[in-house]
Amino acid sequence: MNAARHIARTHQAARHMTKALKYRCLSGDIAVAVDAGTLIRTGDLLERLGADDLKDGFKSWYGRHVKKAYIAANGRPPVMVWAQHRTTGRWIHVAAYSPFDLSLYIGLATYKQTAFLAQPAFFQAAYTEAA
């Protein structure tokens, strides 16, 4: 088979791929690490701490505080993964962190809507579930 025909077949297959599969392919190994629990999103941490009932606007601002703390500590942005928004169903690009990354907890303490979660009892619960 010549190269042009191979490329045409690849394009044809890509056009008929489901949206979920497309975004999964774009995320690659990072999506696999998120599914395995070696990387988590900020919403995953809030869920572990029992704060998954926060409004979406508060969750996104918490994520911005975490990302800012991560960049300040490491000098580069965190890895990104495509995820489906839990209420709208749209695909969004979100950051993924190690479950033990200090910037997750700095974000908790610096954002006023999640500051109440920045207590040792909540941290212990998060570490216990991650391990």
C-alpha positions in Angstrom: 0.0 0.0 0.0 1.4 3.4 -0.9 1.8 6.2 1.6 -1.0 8.4 0.2 -3.5 5.6 0.6 -2.3 4.9 4.2 -2.7 8.5 5.1 -6.1 8.7 3.6 -7.3 5.6 5.6 -5.8 7.1 8.8 -7.7 10.3 8.2 -10.9 8.4 7.5 -10.6 6.5 10.7 -9.9 9.6 12.7 -13.1 11.3 11.3 -15.2 8.5 12.6 -13.7 8.3 16.0 -15.9 9.1 19.0 -15.1 12.4 20.9 -14.2 10.6 24.1 -11.6 8.5 22.2 -10.1 11.5 20.5 -9.5 13.3 23.8 -8.3 10.1 25.4 -5.7 9.8 22.6 -4.7 13.4 23.0 -4.0 12.9 26.7 -2.1 9.6 26.2 0.0 8.4 29.2 -1.2 11.2 31.4 -4.8 10.0 31.2 -3.6 6.5 32.1 -1.8 7.9 35.1 -4.9 9.8 36.2 -7.0 6.7 35.9 -4.4 4.7 38.0 -4.3 7.3 40.7 -0.6 8.2 40.3 -1.8 11.7 39.2 -4.8 13.5 40.4 -6.8 16.6 39.4 -7.8 19.2 41.9 -11.4 18.0 41.9 -10.2 14.5 42.9 -8.5 15.9 46.0 -11.7 17.9 46.9 -13.7 14.7 46.5 -11.3 12.9 48.8 -11.7 15.6 51.4 -15.4 15.5 51.2 -15.7 18.9 49.6 -17.1 17.8 46.2 -20.3 19.7 46.9 -18.5 23.0 46.3 -19.8 25.1 43.4 -18.0 24.6 40.1 -16.8 28.3 40.2 -15.1 27.7 43.6 -13.5 24.5 42.3 -12.0 26.3 39.3 -10.6 29.1 41.4 -9.1 26.6 43.8 -7.5 24.9 40.7 -6.0 28.3 39.7 -4.5 28.8 43.2 -3.0 25.4 43.0 -1.5 26.0 39.6 -0.1 29.3 40.7 1.6 27.6 43.7 2.9 24.8 41.5 4.4 27.3 39.0 6.0 29.3 41.8 7.6 26.2 43.3 8.7 24.4 40.1 9.1 27.2 37.6 7.0 25.4 35.0 3.3 24.6 34.6 1.9 21.2 35.6 1.0 18.5 33.1 -2.4 18.8 31.5 -5.0 16.2 30.8 -8.3 16.4 28.9 -11.3 15.6 31.1 -15.0 15.7 30.7 -16.7 18.4 32.9 -19.0 16.7 35.4 -22.0 18.9 34.9 -21.8 20.3 31.3 -20.2 17.3 29.7 -17.8 19.5 27.7 -14.2 18.5 27.3 -11.8 20.8 29.3 -8.1 20.9 29.7 -7.2 20.5 33.4 -3.9 20.2 35.3 -2.8 16.9 37.0 -0.6 16.7 40.0 1.0 14.0 42.3 -1.3 13.2 45.2 1.4 14.3 47.6 2.3 17.6 45.8 2.5 20.4 48.4 1.0 22.9 46.0 -2.4 21.1 46.3 -2.4 21.9 50.0 -1.0 25.4 49.6 -3.9 26.1 47.3 -6.3 24.9 49.9 -4.8 27.3 52.5 -4.6 30.3 50.2 -8.1 30.2 48.7 -10.6 31.5 51.1 -13.4 29.2 50.0 -11.3 26.1 50.8 -9.2 27.4 53.7 -11.4 25.5 56.2 -10.1 22.3 54.6 -6.5 23.1 55.4 -6.5 21.2 58.6 -4.4 18.3 59.7 -7.4 15.9 59.9 -8.3 16.6 56.3 -4.7 16.1 55.1 -4.5 12.8 56.9 -7.7 11.6 55.1 -6.3 12.6 51.7 -2.9 10.8 52.4 -4.7 7.6 53.6 -6.9 7.3 50.5 -3.9 8.0 48.2 -1.7 5.3 49.7 
